[in-house]
Amino acid sequence: MTFAPRAIIKDGMQATWPALLVLATNTLLAAGGEFTFIAGPAAFWKVPLRYLRLSLILALPLFLLPLFSTAMRGILRRGSRELVATTDRDTAVTAVKSYVIRPIQGIGVTLLLGSKLLSFLQGFAAIPAGVATVLPPPQFSPGRLLALSAIVAFVSLLLTYLWSVDDLGVRHRNNRTGEIKMVGKYLGVLLPTLFGVSGFFSLLQDEPWPVAAGHVMQMAIVFYPPFLTLAVCHALYLKRRGGMLLSKITGGPGNPPSADVAV
């Protein structure tokens, strides 16, 4: 099977149509009035630029995934435990997994880590509480950009590792007891999302709850297209590099997945 760059780009564009649809709707709503923290005609370039920036930050850690997988193998294979490959593979792009579950996971974990970081700063670094601290500022802030980029990149690396383990059929086996466990199927969608949303609600406690809910919803809309794009890029990455990555995760020979990207 060949992996022409043009074919990969074509597959990626076709598979990310929900992200592009949400992005277009977001742009039109923001151009007509304040939405997702952007307002006016500037939305026609600010909304796509924000999407491209977040998508790039999320996708770049894929290049670190082999190194991260090797490090995680050393942690998970301590004692009598080891990571073993099975024939249970699921590397295709599907509507439920790629368009619903994984973007929601990304949004939930990002909100969770973001709220924890802001709570820490407010408690120990004299950062004032309130909407101005939690929501994106009207003016460009290099410090906030760096902090957000670090959180998003870490979330990307963590999620794509767990997604790879799930998709490539890797299991955690205890050689002493013979027990075999899944490492983290779908990571759990509900808990990180609930904790992330509740964390942001607590930071917006000076706002009426309908207004706070609106802010959280807009944050979710901002992050949905980039995380959906990450889910698709991850599937394309496994399609091309799945065998190599499997050998890094388990320490054994890699067997490239045979599943093609399909929607």
N, C-alpha and C positions, 0 to 999 in steps of 0.2 A: 504494500500500500504506500502511495506517495503522499507527501504532505506539502503541496505547493502553497506558498504564502497567500496567493490570490484566492485559492479555495478555502483556506482557513479564515481569511477575512470575510469572504462571502458567507460561510457558515455562521460566523460570529454575528454578522449584521442581521441575518435572517433569524437567528435564535434570540436576539436581544430586542425584538420588536416591542414587547411590553414596556421595556425601559424607555425606549424612544417615544412610545405613545404617552407615557406618564410625563416624560420630559417636555414634550410639545405642549401638553395640556398645562403643565406648570408654567411654561414660558408665557402662554397666552393669558392665563389668569394673573400672573405677576405684571404683565404689560398693561393690563386694564385696571389694576389696583394692587395694593400691597398684598403679597402672598409669598410664603416661604422666605420672608425677610428681605424681599427685593420688590421694588415698585417702579412703574413707569417704563418708557421705551428701552431703558438700559437693560431690561430683563432679556431682550433678544440676544444679548451677548453675555450677560452675567450668568444667567441660568445654565446655558450650555458650557460656559467656561468652568463653572463650579462642578458640573457633572464630570467634565473631562479631568479636572484636577483630582477629584476624589477617586475616580475610576483608575487613574494612573497610580495614585498612592496605594490603592488596594491591589492592583495587578503586579506591581514591581516586586513585592515580597515573594511571588511565585518563583523567582530566580534563586531565592534563599531556601526554598522548600527542601531540596535535597540535603543541604547542610543541617537544617533544623531537624529533619527526619533522622539523620544519623545521631544527632545529640539526644533526641527523644528515645531512640532505640537503646542507648546506653542507660537511660533512666528506667525505662519500662522492662528491661531484661535483667534486672538485678535478682540475685538469688536463684531460685529454681523457676523463674518466670521467663517466658520468651514470646516473641511475636511470630505467628505462623500465618502463611498465606493459604487461602482456600480458593475454591473455584466459584465462590459467590461474588460475582462482579456486577456492578451497576454504574457504568461510567457515562450513560447517555444523558442528554439534556431532556428533562421531562417537565411537564407543566407544574405538577404539584411540588416536586423536589426543588427545581431550579427557579420557579417563578413565585413560589409561596414560602416554602419552609426555609430555604437557605437565606433569602433576603431578610425574612423576619428574624432569623437567628442573628444575622449581622447587625441589624438595627438594635435588637435587644441587648446584645453584648456591648455594642458601642455606647448606648445610652447608660448602661450599667457602669462601665468603666469611667465614662465621662462624669457621671453624677458622683461617683466615689472620689474622683480626683478633685472635683470642685468642692466637695464636702471637706476633704482634707485641707485644701488651700484656705477655705474659709475658717477652719478651726485652728490652723497652725501658722498661717502666713498673713493674717489680718486682711483677707480678701472679703469685701463686703458682700452680704447676701442680697439677692434680688434679681429681677428680670434682666437688668443691664449686664450682670455678671454671667448669667446662664445662657442667654440667647446671643446669636451672632451680632456683633456691633455694626452700626451703619458705616463706619469707616474701617479701612483695612488695618489689621493689627497683626504684625509679624509674630508676636509671642503666642497669640491664640492660634494662628495658623500652624506654628510648629507643634504646639501641644496637641491640636486636633490631628495633625498628620502622624504624630507618634502613636496616638491611640488607635487610629484607623489602621496603620501599618501593622501594629501588634495584633489587632483583632483579625486582620487578613491572614497573617502567618499562622495564628492559632487555629482559625477555622479551616483554612485550606489543608492543614495537616490532618485534622480530624475528618474532614470530608474525604481526603485521600485514603485514609485508613478504612473508612466505611465503603467507599466505592471500589477499592481494590480487594475487598474481602479479607482484610487482615483481622486476626483474632488474637486475644491475649490468653496464653495457655500456662497453667501452673503444672510443671512437670512432676512435682511431688504428689499432687492430688489428682492430676489428670483433668482438672476443671478447665473449661474453655469459655471465655467471656468475650462479648463484643466490646470493643474499646469505647465506643460512644456513638451508637446509631442515632443520627440526626441531632446529637448533642443535647437534645431536650429543647423544645421550642418554647414551651409555655413559661418555664421558670425564669430564664434570662430576660425574656420580654417583659414579664410582670415586674421583676425586680428593677429593670431599667426604667420602665415607665413610672413606677412608683417613686424611684429615686429622683427623677426629674420633677415629678409633681411636688415632692418635698422641698426642692430648691425653688419652686415657684409658688411657695405657700402664701406670699403676699398678694397673689392674683386670685380673683374668683375662679372657682374650679372650671367653669365653661371656657374661660379665657386660657387657663393653663392647659386644658385638654386640647384647645386649638393649637397652642404652641407645640405641644408634643406631637400632634398629628402632622403639623408642617415639618417638624424635624424628621419624622418618618418618611414623608414624601421626598425630602431632600436626599435621604440615604437609600431609598428603595432602588432607583435606577442604577447607582454605582454598585450596590451589592448584587443585584441581578446580573449585571455585567461581569462581576467577579465570578459568580457561579458558572456562567457560560465559559469564561476564559479558563476556569479551572477544569471544566470538562474537556475543552480543546487541548489543554496542557496534558491531561491524562491520556488523551487519544494519541498524542505524539510521544510523550515521555513516560508513560505509565510503567513500562517495564523497568526502566532505570530507577524510577522513584520507588517501585516495589522492592527492589534490591537494597535501597537505602533504608527503607522502613524496617524490613525483616532481617537484613544482613545475609540473605540467601540470594540465589539466582532470580533475576527478574523474568516475568512472563507477561509480555505486553497484553493489555486488555484488548479484546476483539470487538467490543461494543462500539458502534459508530454514534456520532452525535445525531440525535433525532428528536424532533419536537412532537 
